[in-house]
């Protein structure tokens, strides 16, 4: 979550706490506010499953069916209904890129939301549940929704990213290249500069995972893999269906 904030995403505030022998994560609620009488009030929000009228069981695209599933077209329908569709679209795309970079394959429909804090038209809510699930060999590496036709990062091609962006409304190749240059590459630079910090914090596997994802994604974008990434050890997992060298 803190990496996401450093990378420019709008995320909920989080703090790691130690209480006696309990390790806890404190997440500040963005759907609460304090009114003029110092009362805590609730701000209405809907996760994407609720906004699409889907049950919690259908939070992954693979569990739904045509017309009733969490796919890119359904996502666009939500983004188009926000108060600033262009901002919401760009924010969602940036979030998706970040999920690819850190190995979060669990950004399902209940981990995205819209919030109604300025009247009847919502805006995209901050991200609130970003986890590098690919670090767990027991968790599938399949995407929560298809990116183009790709089910996971190992099957991702340039045409899939282009299709994903086109479905969300960024159709021209020029606009897609500008998005890569202005959003994806700067975000990647932030993470590359933090790889050594992660290693010092005893998170070497996480740093190796990020590097492996960059090595997978950069050729798709016709970008040269940075030297700081190419020098890192391989990230290898025996589960989740993916390994890199």
BELQUIJO-V480222 format. One record per helix or strand of 2 or more residues. SS is the DSSP state (h for helix, s for strand). FROM is the first residue (numbers start at 1). TO is the last residue. If there is no record, write none. Layout:
ss->SS from->FROM to->TO
ss->SS from->FROM to->TO
//
This chain:
ss->h from->2 to->6
ss->s from->14 to->19
ss->s from->22 to->27
ss->s from->32 to->34
ss->s from->40 to->42
ss->s from->45 to->47
ss->h from->48 to->51
ss->h from->56 to->58
ss->h from->61 to->63
ss->h from->72 to->79
ss->h from->85 to->102
ss->h from->109 to->111
ss->s from->113 to->115
ss->s from->123 to->124
ss->h from->133 to->135
ss->h from->153 to->155
ss->h from->158 to->167
ss->h from->173 to->200
ss->h from->204 to->220
ss->h from->227 to->230
//
